[in-house]
Every structure is written in structure tokens, then in C-alpha cells.
Amino acid sequence: SRHAFGKVLGKPMVLLGTVIGFLLIGACAAVEAAVVATFGHGGIEAGLVLAVFSIGSLAGGLAFGHIPMGPWAMARRLVIVTVGLAAAVLFVGDISPATPWWVSLCLLIAGVGVAPALAVMFAMTSASVKFSETAEATGGTTPTPMPAPRMAMAEAVPLSPCQQTVGFSVTVIWELG
């Protein structure tokens, strides 16, 4: 872009997207900190609760990513996040063996709105600026192209036929009570 750095923040949609993005990512960071503070970092509960939150976001993105975006798209998606997070706060008040399950259910609901809200935020930001300003509007920088001759790259990576076997095992032990 030929404009001064930061000029895109003068556009209301970019500023709104930036503020909402900061608040949404801040809320997700607060959820992570609160889950670890509640369930501790020594057990598996915190990891499983956060995994459910992430799975909710993935499911929300896959399930609602195709829905057209209208004027209230961001508000509807953020209501889902707010309802899930508010419900999670209610269940953390009294810690019991069932607490991870209830908090997981609430964070699953909240997670369903996270990816769709981020998608709307990026869509409204990129739709309100010229293509040359999208990198600045979304927080990135324009990459500088690095020319490299094709033959030099092909010779730098030796390829030879081989066989590689990778294996792993996962054991999960969960005790309630």
C-alpha cells in the first residue's frame, strides 16, 4: 500500500474487526488460563477440557462455515461464545468430580462460535480494504519475494528412494473420585 502505516485502522470495519479480534483472542487466552488454574497442570483434566473447547471450534467452523454472512453474522456467532463462556463460569463455582464434564460441555458450546466469529471478522476486514492493504489490515506484513533459480533448488534437496516406518502408542488413564 502507498498509504501511511496504520491508515487502514481509520476504516470503521477494520477497527471493529481489530477490537473484536483482540477481545475474542483475549477471551480464549483467559479460558486457557482459567482451566489450568481450576483443574491444575499436573492432571489430564485441563488438557481434555481445552481439547473439547478446540474441537467445538473446529466443529463450528466446519458446520457453519458455509452459512452466508449478513449484517448480524458477527453478533450471532459471538452470542454463542458468550453463552458458553457464561455457563462455564457458573459450573466452576462448586468443584466436584463432575465439574470437568460440565465445563467441557459449556466450552464445547462456546467453541462452536469461535472459528465462525473469526471467519466473519477476517471476511469483513478484507472486504473493507483494497487488496494491497489486506496484509496490514489483518496484522501481517507484505512478504518480500525471494527469487531463486529452479535448478539450484532442485539440486539442493537430494531425493532417493527409501522406506520409513513411524509408530506410536497412546495410553490414557483417568481416575475420577
C-alpha angles and dihedrals in degrees: 000000000000094000126097117278111271095022091119089065087069089072110091096222092051092048091047091049091048094050093045090047092052092049094046095048089044089053091051090050090049090051091053093049093045094049092051091045091050101043100025130237096258099070136057097245096085092050093049093047091051090046090056089050089053093046089053090054092048091048091048092051093049096042100042103026092097096053112110116250117239134173093284098041095108093046093051092050093046091050088060090052092046095049092050094047093045091050091049090055090055093054096048092063094082113036113211136148089271094053096092090054095050094043089048091053091049093047090047088058092045091047091055088069100043102076094040090049091051090048092053090046093053092043095052092045096049092043092056098054136056116263091252090058099048095093092055093041093053094045100258133112127238108261118236111233115238112205116214129174113250096228093052090054093047092051093047093063111060113207124198132162113262143150122236127185122197124186136172141174130210124200120186122189117184124181121188123197 
